[in-house]
Amino acid sequence: MNPKNNLIIGLIIAGIIAMSYNIDANPAEFVEGLPNLAIVVKEMAEVEPDLFAIAFWSMLETIEMAFIGTVVGVVIALPLSLLAARNLNSKLIYVPLRGILAATRTFPSILWAILFVIMVGLGPFAGVLAIIMYTIGFIAKLQYESIEAVDSEPVEAVNSIGVSKLQLIRHVVIPESAPHLISQVLYMFDYNVRQTSILGLVGAGGIGFYIINYIKFFEYGKAAVFMIVVLITVLIIDFVSVKIRDKYIVKEQKGMQVKV
């Protein structure tokens, strides 16, 4: 490493130490708390199998919430991402729209859930609305960045023959950015399933309602049943996502023919 890199690494380490002091990070407290963690793990090992049926149906509700929220959010986000792309629109359009999307993305799903619980009451519908709002902000940002990264050569070639903006979007922008969109949607659905699992904290439905309540009353063995179901579901979704990526994204990147 050259002296410049050593200086940067030294500054980063010094910054971490200073920030750790500022937030009162104390490794000794972590070590002292390990016995408490062992007690929780021991209690969670006392799983109650009778709750698996309830956990399964509540997980199904969670998946339904995440699926609806992801699909609706993506459908709304796509046209917004086209309007927010700098290479397709003027500053008068994309600058204010990016500000709105940034505001939408600033608040995590759980804060949106609190707002919608106040509006529509307790239950899964508030959770779905919260997921839709966060998905719009997140997917729109990722997608307009993908659109801006589209190769300029095909765009210029199509523009040279005098096509309209709609034709440009239809025949160049969307096909070029589609692989990124597939990956983004898969990631967003996986994220939303995990995020929906904690929206029950504010009464927005899903399996998180049971997990939070059992933990609140120190019934870790019961909470463990629902956490196991969440873990298994996330692993299955991750496995399916890998297969879809291998089939539709990796093959295309290697120039292989892809059948849809």
C-alpha positions in Angstrom: 0.0 0.0 0.0 1.2 3.5 -0.7 1.3 6.3 1.9 -1.9 7.8 0.6 -3.9 4.6 1.2 -2.3 4.2 4.6 -3.4 7.7 5.5 -7.0 7.0 4.3 -7.2 3.8 6.3 -5.8 5.5 9.4 -8.4 8.3 9.1 -11.2 5.7 8.8 -10.0 3.9 11.9 -9.6 7.1 13.8 -13.1 8.1 12.7 -14.6 4.8 13.9 -12.9 5.2 17.3 -14.1 8.8 17.7 -17.7 7.9 16.6 -17.7 4.9 18.9 -16.8 7.1 21.8 -19.5 9.6 20.8 -22.3 6.9 20.8 -21.0 5.3 24.0 -20.1 2.0 22.4 -18.6 -0.2 25.1 -17.3 -3.7 24.1 -17.1 -4.6 27.8 -20.9 -4.2 28.1 -21.3 -6.6 25.2 -19.2 -9.2 26.8 -21.0 -8.8 30.1 -24.3 -9.3 28.4 -23.5 -12.6 26.7 -24.9 -14.7 29.7 -28.2 -12.9 29.2 -28.2 -13.9 25.5 -27.5 -17.5 26.5 -30.7 -17.5 28.7 -32.8 -16.2 25.8 -31.4 -18.8 23.4 -32.1 -21.5 26.0 -35.7 -20.4 26.4 -36.2 -20.1 22.6 -35.0 -23.7 22.2 -38.1 -24.8 24.1 -40.2 -24.6 20.9 -44.0 -25.2 21.2 -44.9 -27.3 18.1 -48.7 -26.6 18.5 -48.2 -23.1 17.2 -46.8 -24.0 13.8 -50.2 -24.1 12.2 -50.9 -20.5 13.4 -47.4 -19.5 12.3 -48.0 -20.9 8.8 -51.2 -19.0 8.2 -49.9 -15.8 9.6 -46.8 -16.2 7.4 -49.1 -16.7 4.4 -50.8 -13.4 5.3 -47.4 -11.8 5.4 -46.4 -13.1 2.0 -49.7 -11.9 0.5 -49.1 -8.4 2.0 -45.6 -8.3 0.6 -46.6 -9.6 -2.8 -49.5 -7.1 -3.2 -47.4 -4.2 -1.9 -44.4 -5.1 -4.1 -46.5 -5.5 -7.4 -48.6 -2.4 -6.9 -45.5 -0.4 -5.8 -43.5 -1.5 -8.8 -46.4 -0.7 -11.3 -46.6 2.8 -9.9 -42.8 3.3 -9.6 -42.1 2.4 -13.3 -43.6 5.5 -15.0 -42.3 7.7 -12.2 -38.7 6.3 -12.8 -39.1 7.2 -16.5 -40.1 10.8 -15.5 -37.2 11.0 -13.0 -34.5 9.9 -15.4 -32.2 12.8 -16.4 -31.5 11.5 -19.9 -35.2 11.5 -20.8 -36.6 14.7 -19.2 -35.7 18.3 -18.3 -34.8 19.6 -14.9 -38.3 21.0 -14.5 -39.6 17.5 -14.4 -37.0 15.2 -12.8 -35.8 17.5 -10.0 -39.1 18.0 -8.2 -40.0 14.4 -8.8 -36.8 13.1 -7.3 -37.4 15.3 -4.3 -40.8 13.6 -3.8 -39.4 10.1 -4.3 -36.6 10.9 -1.8 -39.2 12.0 0.8 -41.1 8.8 0.2 -38.0 6.7 0.6 -36.8 8.6 3.7 -39.5 7.1 6.0 -39.1 3.4 6.6 -42.0 1.0 6.2 -42.8 0.9 9.9 -43.3 4.7 10.0 -45.6 4.5 6.9 -47.4 1.7 8.7 -48.1 4.0 11.8 -49.5 6.7 9.5 -51.8 4.2 7.7 -52.9 2.6 10.9 -54.1 6.0 12.0 -55.8 6.5 8.6 -57.5 3.1 8.0 -57.2 1.3 11.3 -55.4 -1.8 12.5 -54.9 -4.7 10.2 -53.1 -5.9 7.1 -54.4 -3.2 4.8 -52.4 -0.6 6.6 -49.3 -2.8 6.2 -49.9 -3.2 2.4 -50.2 0.6 2.0 -47.0 1.1 3.9 -45.1 -1.4 1.7 -46.5 0.2 -1.5 -45.2 3.6 -0.4 -41.7 2.4 0.4 -41.5 0.2 -2.7 -42.4 3.2 -4.9 -39.6 5.3 -3.5 -37.0 2.5 -3.5 -37.8 0.9 -6.9 -38.2 4.3 -8.7 -34.7 5.3 -7.5 -33.0 2.1 -8.6 -34.8 2.1 -11.9 -34.1 5.7 -13.0 -30.5 5.0 -12.1 -30.6 2.0 -14.4 -32.2 4.0 -17.2 -29.5 6.7 -16.9 -26.9 3.9 -17.2 -28.4 2.7 -20.5 -25.8 2.6 -23.3 -26.0 5.9 -25.2 -25.1 4.4 -28.6 -28.5 2.7 -29.2 -30.3 5.7 -27.8 -28.5 8.0 -30.3 -29.0 5.6 -33.2 -32.7 5.5 -32.6 -33.0 9.2 -32.1 -31.2 9.8 -35.4 -34.1 8.3 -37.3 -36.5 10.7 -35.7 -38.6 8.4 -33.4 -40.8 9.8 -30.7 -39.9 9.7 -27.0 -42.5 7.0 -26.4 -41.0 4.8 -29.2 -37.5 5.4 -27.7 -38.7 4.2 -24.3 -40.6 1.3 -25.7 -37.9 -0.1 -28.0 -34.6 0.9 -26.3 -34.9 2.1 -22.7 -37.2 -0.5 -21.3 -35.5 -3.5 -23.0 -32.1 -2.3 -22.0 -33.0 -1.7 -18.3 -35.3 -4.8 -18.0 -32.7 -7.2 -16.5 -31.9 -4.7 -13.8 -35.6 -4.3 -13.0 -36.1 -8.1 -12.6 -33.3 -8.2 -10.1 -34.6 -5.1 -8.3 -38.1 -6.5 -8.0 -36.8 -9.9 -6.7 -34.8 -8.0 -4.1 -37.7 -5.7 -3.1 -40.0 -8.7 -2.6 -37.5 -10.4 -0.4 -37.0 -7.2 1.6 -40.7 -6.6 1.9 -41.3 -10.1 3.3 -38.8 -9.5 6.0 -40.0 -6.0 6.6 -43.6 -7.0 6.8 -42.6 -9.5 9.5 -42.1 -6.5 11.9 -45.0 -4.3 10.9 -47.1 -6.1 13.5 -45.3 -4.0 16.0 -47.7 -1.2 15.2 -50.7 -3.3 14.5 -50.3 -3.5 10.7 -50.9 -7.2 10.4 -48.6 -10.1 9.4 -46.6 -12.6 11.4 -44.8 -9.8 13.3 -47.9 -9.3 15.4 -47.4 -12.6 17.1 -43.6 -12.3 17.3 -43.7 -8.9 19.0 -46.4 -9.9 21.4 -44.7 -13.1 22.6 -41.4 -11.3 23.0 -43.1 -8.5 24.9 -44.4 -11.1 27.5 -41.0 -12.9 27.5 -42.5 -16.0 25.9 -39.4 -16.7 23.8 -40.3 -20.3 23.1 -43.5 -19.3 21.4 -41.8 -16.5 19.5 -39.2 -18.9 18.3 -41.9 -20.9 16.4 -42.9 -17.9 14.3 -39.2 -16.9 13.8 -38.4 -20.3 12.5 -41.2 -20.1 10.0 -40.0 -16.6 8.9 -36.4 -18.0 8.4 -37.6 -21.0 6.4 -39.7 -18.7 4.2 -36.9 -16.3 3.6 -34.6 -19.1 2.6 -37.1 -20.5 0.1 -37.6 -17.0 -1.4 -33.9 -16.6 -1.7 -33.5 -20.0 -3.4 -36.3 -19.1 -5.9 -34.7 -15.7 -6.5 -31.4 -17.2 -7.3 -33.0 -19.6 -9.8 -34.9 -16.8 -11.5 -31.7 -14.7 -11.7 -29.8 -17.6 -13.2 -32.4 -18.1 -15.9 -33.3 -14.6 -16.9 -30.4 -12.4 -15.9 -27.1 -14.3 -15.9 -27.8 -16.0 -19.2 -28.6 -12.6 -20.8 -25.4 -11.1 -19.5 -23.5 -13.9 -21.1 -25.2 -13.5 -24.4 -27.2 -16.7 -24.1 -30.7 -17.1 -25.6 -33.4 -16.6 -22.9 -36.9 -18.0 -23.4 -39.6 -16.2 -21.4 
